[in-house]
Every structure is written in structure tokens, then in C-alpha cells.
């Protein structure tokens, strides 16, 4: 078991390693190149939405690609080189090639004084500009003089690229898992979410499924808006949803509730996380953060929450070069995958039943559900689970409701329900 735990976590980290060097953005060839790598692991349908297309209150932006960039000092030495780190260039920088004095150059430089050795990640998606990101130590060491700045990029009519993996189940009702794809060499934000989604898909494809599962890989904000606009007529199928991001660090987990606050997915995620550790946090919905705010906008109000470990924007490595291959851990990735698998297991089996012998207590002994000779603690625990399920199964309470009321493991309540169903004492409410 331990060997498998380590092996899967290492495989997840290896996928992150292969995607890490690619310069991704909200559009462009970096996203397509990333999808080609992901296709080696899972089936993936890739969609292109043209620049300028109206999507609710937005328009699909122009496509951005970059080939090279650098800054040279007066001696012709490259002091900043895009090929060394794609974080060095302001994401979505327009092309530029000219010589500037230090004062003008500094107007286009970004650094983090409080972390002077780190390179920040900055963007200019909807404002045409150019710039470079450098460590603060390098910034303050720059000498007066003339510098050559060069950014070989393009900002042209093209398309926004997103991808889906759809796994059909017995029901047309869907579970949505969304992860964003627009960040360049940042591992926790959000290569960790991409890797987890890939390996969760591989797990689900080997399981019997009641629900259908739709995984969406798209840029944050504009990507989820595009997806909702393109799929508006089918969003009613989404019964549960999760945003997957920031799942590779070693912090405790945080679940952000959907706008509905107490949707079934909110209850399930809270139950699983709190039983795993009381240190895990549950926070209410607020209209800021990742793509949950699009799915939970009032025009959709879908039951979509967010699972992360570190919290958006508040850990020091966020949007910096310190969010690297050393920051994310194979063991943390595996633990995060296990949490998602546990949540999905509850989603799949959280049914409602109706007691078929509700008048008085059913005779369990003749059905082999009570031990005839004596009892130990384990048997007593199972018998108590049987009684809880029978007493609460009036069609109004799910197995999760019963587990929470009885303060018992969901797995124990589910096992009791399975045995009672097998001997005809329960039937599914919807069957």
C-alpha cells in the first residue's frame, strides 16, 4: 500500500515536471502543447473558440504567443533571458525591440521587495503593455546606462483553447471537475490541479459509475465564462461540482462552499475533510478567487465548491518562481488525490432508502444480520449501524445524513445499507 502511495504521487509529480517548462497563458500554443502531453495519459477533446466571440459580457481575447525575450546591458550581455525562466516576461506582453535608459526600463520591471530572490508572475491580459519580471536583488543592482529590450511575441486574431474529458455513467446527471490551465512555470498554481485531474480521470475510468463525469481544462475566469457560454443549455445536468487548484503543497485542506452554501457537495466535502482532520478548514462562499465565482454567479448558481490546500493569494510562494518543482510534494499530491476519490465515493453511494418493514423493528436475526452467539464491539458497532439505517430510512434522509446524525463513518453506514438492501429490507427511493 505504501509503495503504491509513493508510486502514484511520484507519477503525478513527473507529469508536473513535464509540463513545468511550457509557457502557458489564457490562449496560445503553450496551452495546446500542454494538452498534447496530457493526451498521452487520458482521452481529451480539444475545442477552439475564436477571438472576438461574444461570451456573455466578455469577448474572447486575441491569441498570444511568445518565442523569445531578453534584456541586454551596455556590454551586450543578456541579464534577463526568457529561455531561463518564462516568468521573466510580463504575460501577454506586446512585441518590442528598442534601446532604453535605465529610468525608462524600470517603468517596465516588476519585482517583489519582500522576497528579493524570487521572480514574480505578472500578467497584462486586457491592457496592451510590455514588461519583464526580475528578482528585486537584480533590480537594485542595475547600473545606469542604455539597455536593449527585446520581446518576440504576437498578439493576433486566433482562438482560446480548452479541453474536456467526459466519462459517461449510468445517469446523465454530471459531476463537474474544473481546473485552470493558463499559468506558465508555476507548480502549485496550477499544474497540481491539472495533474490531480488527470490521475482522477484514470481512477474513475476503472470504476463502475452512477454519475457521469465531465472534466474541464480551461484558463481561469475567461475560460470558465467561455465554457459556460458554449454549454449553457446543458448546465442543468451538473449536480455536483468542484474546482481543483493548489493541491500540491503541504498545508491542510480548505473547502470553499458553493453559493448555495448547503448543497449536497458542500455537505459531502465538509464531512470528508473534517473526518480526515479537524485542522481542515471550511469557508463560506465569497465572490472572489478562482472559477467557482463563475459557476456560482447568480445566473447559474450551480452547486460548485472549491478544494485547495494553500489558500488563494495568501501563501508567500503564490505567483512567484518559488512555486517550483521543490515546493510541490509527491506525498501531498497523492493525499489530495485520495481526498477527491473519497468525496467521489460518497457522491456515488449517497443514496436515500425506504424501510420496507417500518412497523416496529425488523427481525434481523433470522436474516443473519445479528450474531446468535455473543457479541463483540465490532459486531455491536455494525448492529448499531443497521438500526440507524432502518430507523432513518423514510426517504427523506441520505446515507450521509444518517452518518452525520449517528456520528459514524459513512463507510459503515453504507455497508449496513448494502446488507439491508440485499435482504430486501430497503429499497432505493428513486427506484
C-alpha positions in Angstrom: 0.0 0.0 0.0 2.8 2.4 0.9 4.7 1.6 -2.3 1.6 2.3 -4.4 1.0 5.5 -2.5 4.6 6.7 -3.2 4.4 5.5 -6.8 1.2 7.3 -7.8 2.4 10.5 -6.1 5.7 10.3 -7.9 3.9 9.8 -11.2 1.8 12.9 -10.5 4.9 14.9 -9.8 6.5 13.6 -13.0 3.6 14.9 -15.1 4.0 18.3 -13.4 7.7 18.2 -14.3 7.0 17.5 -18.0 4.5 20.5 -18.1 6.6 22.9 -16.0 8.9 24.4 -18.7 6.0 25.3 -21.0 4.9 29.0 -21.3 1.1 28.8 -20.9 -1.3 31.7 -20.9 -5.1 32.2 -21.4 -4.5 31.5 -25.1 -1.8 30.3 -27.3 0.4 27.4 -28.4 1.6 26.7 -24.8 -1.8 25.5 -23.9 -2.0 23.3 -27.0 1.4 21.8 -26.3 0.3 21.1 -22.8 -2.8 19.3 -24.0 -0.7 17.1 -26.3 1.3 15.9 -23.3 -1.9 15.3 -21.3 -3.4 13.3 -24.2 -0.7 10.7 -23.5 -2.4 9.9 -20.2 -6.2 10.4 -20.9 -8.6 10.9 -23.8 -9.1 14.6 -24.3 -11.4 16.6 -26.6 -9.9 20.0 -27.5 -12.0 23.0 -28.5 -11.1 26.2 -30.1 -13.2 29.4 -29.6 -12.4 32.2 -32.0 -11.0 35.6 -30.9 -13.7 38.3 -30.6 -16.6 35.9 -30.0 -19.1 37.4 -27.6 -19.4 35.3 -24.4 -21.9 37.0 -22.0 -20.4 40.3 -21.0 -16.9 39.4 -22.3 -15.2 38.8 -25.7 -12.7 36.1 -26.4 -9.3 37.8 -26.4 -6.7 37.8 -29.1 -4.3 34.9 -29.1 -0.9 35.5 -27.6 2.3 33.6 -28.4 5.9 34.2 -27.5 9.1 32.9 -28.9 12.0 34.7 -27.2 12.7 37.7 -25.0 15.7 39.2 -23.3 17.3 42.4 -21.8 20.9 43.2 -22.7 23.2 45.6 -20.8 25.6 48.1 -22.3 28.2 45.3 -22.8 25.7 43.2 -24.9 25.3 40.6 -22.1 21.9 39.1 -21.5 21.0 39.9 -18.0 17.4 38.7 -18.4 16.6 35.7 -20.6 13.1 34.3 -21.3 14.8 30.9 -22.0 16.0 30.7 -18.5 12.5 31.3 -17.0 9.3 32.1 -18.8 8.2 34.1 -15.7 10.7 36.8 -16.7 8.3 38.2 -19.3 5.1 40.0 -18.4 2.5 37.5 -19.6 0.7 38.9 -22.7 3.5 41.4 -23.4 3.2 43.0 -26.9 6.3 42.8 -29.1 9.1 45.3 -28.5 12.7 45.8 -29.7 14.4 49.0 -28.7 17.1 50.6 -26.5 16.1 52.5 -23.4 17.8 54.2 -20.5 17.6 52.7 -17.0 14.9 55.1 -15.8 12.5 54.1 -18.6 13.4 50.4 -18.3 12.4 50.5 -14.6 8.9 51.6 -15.5 8.5 48.1 -17.2 10.1 46.0 -14.5 8.3 44.1 -11.7 9.9 42.6 -8.6 9.0 41.5 -5.0 10.9 43.6 -2.4 9.8 41.3 0.5 11.2 38.3 -1.3 14.2 39.7 -3.1 15.5 36.5 -4.7 12.2 35.4 -6.3 10.8 36.3 -9.7 7.2 37.4 -9.7 4.5 36.2 -12.1 2.6 39.1 -13.6 0.1 39.5 -16.5 -1.5 42.1 -18.7 -4.3 40.2 -20.4 -6.6 43.1 -21.3 -4.2 46.0 -21.4 -1.6 46.1 -24.1 1.8 46.6 -22.5 5.2 45.1 -22.3 7.4 44.3 -19.3 9.8 42.0 -17.5 9.8 40.4 -14.1 13.1 40.1 -12.2 14.3 39.5 -8.7 14.5 42.5 -6.5 18.1 42.0 -5.8 18.8 42.1 -9.6 16.7 45.2 -9.9 18.6 47.2 -7.3 21.9 46.1 -8.8 21.2 47.6 -12.3 23.6 50.2 -13.3 22.9 53.5 -15.2 23.1 53.2 -18.9 21.4 52.0 -22.1 19.7 48.6 -22.2 18.4 46.7 -25.2 14.9 45.2 -24.7 13.6 42.5 -26.9 10.3 40.6 -26.8 9.5 38.4 -29.8 5.7 37.9 -29.3 2.5 38.1 -31.2 -1.0 39.3 -30.2 -3.3 38.4 -33.1 -6.7 37.0 -34.0 -6.7 33.4 -33.2 -8.6 31.4 -30.6 -9.0 30.3 -27.0 -8.3 26.6 -26.4 -9.9 24.5 -23.8 -10.3 20.7 -23.3 -12.7 18.2 -21.8 -12.7 14.6 -20.8 -16.2 13.2 -20.4 -16.7 9.8 -18.6 -20.3 8.5 -19.0 -22.1 6.8 -16.2 -25.5 5.2 -15.7 -27.1 8.6 -15.1 -27.0 11.6 -17.4 -26.5 13.7 -14.2 -23.0 15.1 -14.1 -20.2 15.8 -11.7 -18.1 18.7 -13.0 -14.4 19.0 -12.1 -12.8 22.2 -13.4 -9.1 23.0 -13.3 -7.3 26.0 -14.9 -4.5 25.8 -17.5 -3.3 29.4 -18.0 -0.3 29.6 -15.7 3.3 29.1 -17.0 6.0 27.7 -14.8 4.0 27.6 -11.6 3.6 24.2 -10.0 1.0 24.5 -7.2 -0.9 27.1 -9.2 -2.0 25.2 -11.1 0.0 22.3 -12.5 -1.0 20.4 -9.3 -4.7 20.7 -10.3 -4.0 19.5 -13.8 -2.0 16.5 -12.6 -4.6 15.6 -10.0 -7.4 15.8 -12.5 -5.5 13.6 -14.9 -5.0 10.9 -12.4 -8.5 11.2 -11.0 -9.8 10.5 -14.5 -7.6 7.4 -14.8 -9.0 6.2 -11.5 -12.6 6.8 -12.5 -12.3 5.1 -15.8 -11.6 1.9 -13.9 -14.6 2.2 -11.7 -18.3 1.5 -12.1 -20.0 4.9 -12.1 -23.5 6.0 -11.2 -22.9 9.6 -12.3 -21.3 10.9 -15.5 -18.1 13.0 -15.0 -17.0 16.0 -17.0 -13.5 17.3 -16.5 -12.8 20.8 -18.0 -9.3 22.1 -18.5 -9.5 25.8 -19.3 -7.9 29.2 -18.5 -9.2 30.8 -15.3 -12.0 33.3 -15.5 -12.3 33.8 -19.2 -12.1 30.0 -19.7 -15.0 29.2 -17.4 -17.0 32.0 -18.8 -16.4 30.7 -22.4 -17.3 27.2 -21.3 -20.5 28.3 -19.6 -21.5 30.3 -22.7 -20.7 27.4 -25.0 -22.5 24.9 -22.8 -25.3 27.0 -21.3 -28.1 24.7 -22.5 -26.6 21.7 -20.7 -25.5 23.1 -17.3 -28.7 21.8 -15.7 -27.1 18.4 -15.8 -24.4 19.4 -13.2 -25.5 18.1 -9.8 -22.1 18.4 -8.1 -19.0 20.4 -9.0 -15.5 21.0 -7.7 -12.8 23.5 -8.6 -9.4 21.8 -8.3 -6.5 24.0 -7.5 -3.5 24.5 -5.2 -3.4 20.8 -4.2 0.4 20.1 -4.2 1.6 21.9 -1.1 1.7 20.5 2.4 -0.9 22.8 4.0 -4.1 21.5 5.5 -7.1 21.4 3.1 -9.6 24.2 2.7 -13.0 23.8 1.2 -14.9 26.8 -0.1 -18.7 26.2 -0.1 -20.8 26.9 -3.2 -23.1 29.9 -3.3 -25.9 27.6 -2.3 -24.0 27.1 1.0 -25.5 23.7 1.9 -25.7 21.9 -1.4 -25.0 18.1 -1.2 -21.5 18.6 -2.5 -20.9 21.1 0.3 -22.1 18.7 2.9 -20.0 15.8 1.4 -16.8 17.8 1.2 -17.1 19.1 4.7 -17.9 15.6 6.1 -14.9 14.0 4.3 -12.4 16.8 5.2 -13.5 17.2 8.8 -13.3 13.4 9.5 -9.9 13.4 7.9 -8.6 16.2 10.2 -10.2 18.8 12.4 -7.5 21.2 11.2 -9.0 21.2 7.7 -11.0 24.4 7.1 -14.5 25.0 5.7 -15.1 28.6 4.5 -18.2 30.2 3.1 -18.6 31.4 -0.5 -17.4 34.9 -1.4 -17.3 36.3 -5.0 -13.5 36.4 -5.4 -10.9 33.7 -6.0 -11.0 31.1 -8.7 -13.6 29.9 -11.2 -16.2 29.0 -8.5 -17.3 32.6 -8.8 -18.3 32.0 -12.4 -20.2 28.7 -11.8 -21.8 30.3 -8.7 -22.7 33.6 -10.4 -26.4 34.3 -9.8 -27.4 33.5 -13.4 -26.2 29.9 -12.9 -25.9 29.3 -9.1 -24.5 25.8 -9.6 -23.5 23.5 -6.7 -19.8 24.0 -7.3 -17.3 24.4 -4.5 -13.5 24.6 -4.4 -10.9 22.4 -2.8 -7.4 23.6 -2.2 -4.6 23.2 0.3 -2.9 26.6 0.5 -5.4 29.4 0.1 -5.6 31.7 -2.9 -3.0 34.5 -2.8 -2.0 34.2 0.9 0.9 31.8 0.8 4.3 33.5 0.1 5.2 31.4 -2.9 2.0 32.3 -4.7 2.6 33.7 -8.2 6.4 33.6 -7.8 9.3 31.5 -9.0 9.3 29.8 -5.6 6.2 27.9 -6.7 8.5 25.4 -8.3 9.1 21.7 -8.5 10.5 21.6 -5.0 7.5 23.4 -3.5 5.0 20.7 -4.5 5.4 17.3 -2.9 4.6 13.8 -4.3 3.1 12.8 -0.9 0.9 15.9 -0.8 -0.3 15.3 -4.4 -1.2 11.7 -3.5 -3.1 12.8 -0.4 -5.0 15.3 -2.3 -6.0 12.7 -4.9 -7.2 10.4 -2.1 -9.4 13.2 -0.8 -11.0 13.7 -4.2 -11.5 9.9 -4.5 -13.2 9.7 -1.1 -15.5 12.6 -1.9 -16.5 10.9 -5.2 -17.1 7.7 -3.4 -19.6 9.4 -1.1 -21.2 11.2 -4.1 -21.6 7.9 -5.9 -23.1 6.0 -3.0 -25.0 8.7 -1.0 -28.5 7.3 -1.7 -31.8 7.6 0.0 -33.7 4.4 1.0 -37.1 3.5 2.3 -37.5 0.9 5.0 -39.7 -2.0 3.8 -40.6 -3.1 7.3 -41.2 0.2 9.1 -43.7 -1.0 11.7 -41.6 -1.9 14.7 -38.1 -3.2 14.5 -37.4 -5.7 11.7 -36.2 -9.1 12.9 -32.5 -9.1 11.9 -31.5 -12.4 13.4 -33.5 -14.5 11.0 -31.8 -12.7 8.2 -28.3 -13.4 9.6 -27.7 -9.8 10.5 -27.4 -10.4 14.3 -24.9 -12.6 15.8 -26.6 -15.6 17.5 -23.8 -16.3 20.0 -22.5 -13.3 22.0 -21.2 -10.1 20.5 -18.0 -8.1 20.4 -17.5 -4.4 19.9 -17.1 -4.7 16.2 -20.4 -6.6 15.8 -22.2 -4.2 18.2 -21.0 -1.3 16.0 -22.3 -3.0 12.9 -25.6 -3.7 14.5 -26.0 -0.1 15.7 -25.3 1.0 12.1 -28.1 -1.4 10.9 -30.5 0.1 13.4 -29.7 3.7 12.5 -30.2 3.0 8.8 -33.5 1.2 9.3 -34.8 3.9 11.6 -33.8 6.9 9.5 -34.7 5.4 6.1 -38.0 7.1 5.4 -36.9 8.5 2.1 -36.1 11.9 3.5 -32.5 11.3 4.7 -29.5 10.3 2.7 -26.8 7.9 4.0 -24.6 11.0 4.7 -27.4 12.5 6.8 -27.6 9.3 8.8 -23.8 9.0 9.2 -23.6 12.6 10.5 -26.6 12.1 12.8 -25.2 8.8 14.2 -21.6 10.2 14.3 -20.4 7.1 12.4 -18.2 6.6 9.4 -20.0 6.9 6.1 -18.5 3.6 5.0 -20.0 1.8 8.0 -23.5 3.3 7.3 -23.1 2.4 3.6 -22.1 -1.2 4.4 -25.1 -1.6 6.7 -27.4 -0.2 4.0 -25.9 -2.6 1.4 -26.7 -5.6 3.6 -30.2 -4.4 4.4 -30.8 -3.8 0.7 -29.6 -7.3 -0.2 -32.0 -8.9 2.2 -35.0 -6.8 1.0 -35.4 -4.6 4.0 -34.6 -1.4 2.0 -35.4 -0.1 -1.4 -33.9 2.9 -3.1 -36.2 5.9 -3.0 -35.9 6.6 -6.7 -36.0 3.1 -7.9 
